[in-house]
């Protein structure tokens, strides 16, 4: 688990699912990003986070403050590459922007993506 100001960053948990989907969809809508469902692999990846991220050696972290989810960040490794991963998510609600949180998340995530076997956040 990481801390940044009043925010806590932790591994995704099943009860985070609906909040994470809501955040991603609301941010996309705000910026006019409308992807036809049949092209939207990103949403499909959110439907089954365990399969698409965790079982492939990726990470999916949730940003929380006072038991409310404010965002998420995730990556999964490139197949067949010892070092390297693709950042797939970094979504933050407006209340969590402009304070350096996005930069902090990337700084914590970057070393994780450069290792063959990734570690999980520990409490």
C-alpha positions in Angstrom: 0.0 0.0 0.0 1.2 3.5 -0.8 0.1 6.8 0.6 0.1 10.2 -1.1 -1.2 13.1 1.0 -4.7 11.9 2.1 -4.9 9.2 -0.6 -4.3 5.5 -0.2 -3.2 3.4 -3.2 -4.0 -0.3 -2.9 -4.4 -3.4 -4.9 -7.7 -3.8 -6.7 -10.4 -5.7 -4.8 -13.6 -7.2 -6.2 -15.7 -4.6 -4.3 -13.9 -1.8 -6.2 -15.3 -3.0 -9.5 -18.4 -0.8 -10.0 -16.7 2.3 -8.8 -13.8 1.8 -11.1 -16.0 1.3 -14.1 -18.1 4.4 -13.2 -14.9 6.5 -13.0 -13.5 5.3 -16.3 -16.8 5.8 -18.1 -17.5 9.2 -16.6 -14.1 10.5 -17.5 -14.4 9.2 -21.0 -17.8 10.8 -21.4 -16.6 14.1 -20.1 -13.8 14.2 -22.8 -16.1 12.9 -25.5 -14.4 9.6 -25.8 -17.1 7.3 -27.2 -15.8 3.9 -28.3 -18.2 1.4 -30.0 -18.6 -1.6 -27.8 -17.2 -4.0 -30.3 -14.0 -2.0 -30.5 -13.7 -1.3 -26.8 -11.3 -4.0 -25.5 -10.5 -1.6 -22.7 -13.9 -2.1 -21.2 -13.7 -5.8 -21.7 -10.5 -5.8 -19.7 -12.2 -4.0 -16.8 -15.0 -6.6 -16.8 -12.4 -9.3 -15.9 -9.6 -7.6 -14.1 -8.2 -10.8 -12.6 -7.9 -12.5 -16.0 -6.7 -9.5 -18.0 -4.3 -7.9 -15.5 -3.6 -10.0 -12.4 -3.2 -13.4 -13.9 -0.9 -12.0 -16.7 1.5 -10.5 -14.2 0.1 -7.1 -14.4 -1.1 -4.7 -11.7 -4.3 -2.8 -11.0 -4.2 -0.3 -8.3 -7.1 1.8 -6.9 -6.8 5.3 -5.4 -9.0 5.9 -2.4 -9.6 8.6 0.2 -12.0 8.2 3.1 -13.5 5.0 1.6 -14.3 6.7 -1.7 -12.5 5.7 -4.9 -11.0 8.6 -6.8 -9.1 6.7 -9.6 -7.1 3.8 -10.8 -3.8 2.9 -12.5 -2.9 -0.3 -14.2 -0.5 -2.1 -16.5 0.2 -5.5 -17.9 3.4 -6.9 -19.2 4.2 -7.3 -22.9 4.1 -11.0 -23.8 7.4 -12.6 -24.4 9.4 -9.6 -23.2 11.5 -9.9 -20.0 11.3 -6.2 -19.1 8.5 -4.1 -20.3 4.9 -3.3 -19.7 2.1 -1.2 -21.1 0.3 1.3 -18.9 -3.3 0.6 -19.5 -5.1 2.8 -17.1 -4.6 6.1 -15.3 -7.9 7.7 -14.5 -8.4 10.3 -11.7 -11.5 12.2 -10.8 -11.1 16.0 -10.9 -10.8 16.2 -7.1 -7.6 14.1 -7.3 -5.9 16.1 -10.1 -3.4 18.9 -10.1 -1.7 17.8 -6.8 1.0 15.5 -8.3 -0.9 12.3 -7.7 -0.7 11.2 -11.3 3.1 11.7 -11.3 3.4 9.8 -8.0 1.4 6.9 -9.4 3.6 6.7 -12.5 6.8 6.8 -10.4 5.5 3.9 -8.3 4.3 1.9 -11.2 7.3 2.3 -13.5 9.7 0.1 -11.6 7.0 -2.5 -11.3 6.7 -2.7 -15.1 10.4 -3.3 -15.6 10.6 -6.5 -13.7 9.8 -10.0 -15.0 7.7 -11.0 -11.9 5.8 -8.2 -10.4 5.1 -7.8 -6.7 1.8 -6.9 -5.1 1.5 -4.0 -2.7 1.7 -5.3 0.8 0.0 -3.8 3.8 
